Amino acid sequence: MWNNEQYIHKSHNVTILLYHLVFPAKYRRAVFDDTVDKEIKIICLDIESRYQIKFLEIGTDKVHVHFLVQSVPTYSVTKLVTMIKSLTAREVFSRCLSVKKELWGGEFWTDGYFASTVGKDGDEEVIANYVKNQGNEYKKTSQ
């Protein structure tokens, strides 16, 4: 599915945490044109270089942006959302003056967002069956 994700190895854990995040523009205004789309992707590359997150995919619609993000356990979903929203908003406003005029109130994103975890190795049913059947092989051989 995705070729860019990798297990992140730390001193006491190994993780692959993937999140699907969706952020609507303030007032659901149609501010995501090709220029803003390009700038958001550049800004996110800068964010990657400074923080322990990786943007695997970024897709913009006219009124919202979808992110597929890999992170580390240090960042809660709330922290991740706050960080991405604040850094992208500041930079988009400074680089895209037309957006600043369109969203004259000084806020780029709505207060809300959508967040979902994404499984690398399977969907909810596959993982549920895997967890439910843990130990079954051992139980069969020991009887």
N, C-alpha and C positions, 0 to 999 in steps of 0.2 A: 504494500500500500504506500507507505512513505519510506523513502530511502535515506532521508536526512537524520532521522532520530537515532540516537545512540543511548546506550545505558550510561548513566552518569555515575562514576565510581568516586566515592568519598572514603574517608578513613574508616567509617563504621557503617556505611550503607551503600547499596547499589539501587538506583531508581531509574524509572522511565515514566515520568508524570506528564501526560498530555492533556491539554484543555482546549475545548472549543469555546471561544469567547465571542460575544456579539455586542457591539456598542453602537447604539443609535446616536445620530447627531442631535444636538439640542433642537427642540421644536420639530424634530424629524424633517428638518430642512434638507433639500437636495443639494448638498455642497460637495459631494464626492465626484468630481469630474476627473479626467485623465491626469491633470496636473496635481491635484490633491492626492490622488491614488499613488502616483509616483513618489511624491514627497513623503507620504506615510511609510512607504516601503523603505526609503532611504533612512528616515528617522528610526525605524525599527531595527535596521542594521546597526545603527549607532547604539541603540539601547542594548542590543545583543553583546556588543563589545564591552559594555560597562557593567552588565549584570549577568547573573547566571541563568539566562533564559535564551531560548532559541525560537524564532518565528519560522515554523515549517511551511506555513501557507498564510497568505493574506489576500482576502477578496473583498472588494468594495462594491456596494450597490449605491444607488443615488443617495440613500438616507441612512445607511449603516455600514459597518465594517465587520467582517468575520475574521477571526484570528485562530489559527491552530498553533498553539504555543507549547513548547516543552519547558518545564521548570524544575526546580529543586525543592525538596521538602521545607527548606528554610522559608519559602514564601507561601503564605496562605493564599487562597484564591482572592480574598479581599485585598491583600497587599499587592498581589500581581495586577489586579484590575486597577487599583488606585495608581500604581506606578505607571502602567502603560497609558492610562487616560491622562494623567497630569503631564507626562513628558511629551506625548504626542500633541496634546492640545497646545501647550506652550510653543512648540516648534512649528506647528501648522499655522498658528496665528502670526508668527514672526516671518514665515516664508511665503504665505499665501494671503496677501492683503485683501483679496476679494472675499475670502472666507470671513475675515475679521469684520468686514463691512456687513456681510450677510447675517452674521451672528453677533450683532452689535452689543449684546449684553455681557460679553466677556467669557461666556461659557461655550465650550466646543461640544461636549458630550452631554447627553441626558444623565440624570442621576442614576438611573437603572442600567442593568445589563443582563445578558444571558450567559450562563456558564454551565458547562457540562464536561465531565471527565470523558476521555476517549481511551478505549483499550487498544493496545498494540497487538495483543495476541488473541483477541476474540471479543464477542459481544457478551452481554449480560448473561444470556442463557448458557453459553459455553463456559464462562467463569463459574456460574452457579453450579453447574454439573461437576466441574472440576473440584470445587471446594467440597461439595456434598459427597463425592466419591473418594475423598482422601482416606487412605488407610484401608480401603477395600481389598486391595491386592494382598496386603499383609494379613488381613483377617482371613482371607480365603486360604492362604498357605499355612497358617498356623492352626487351622481347625482339623 
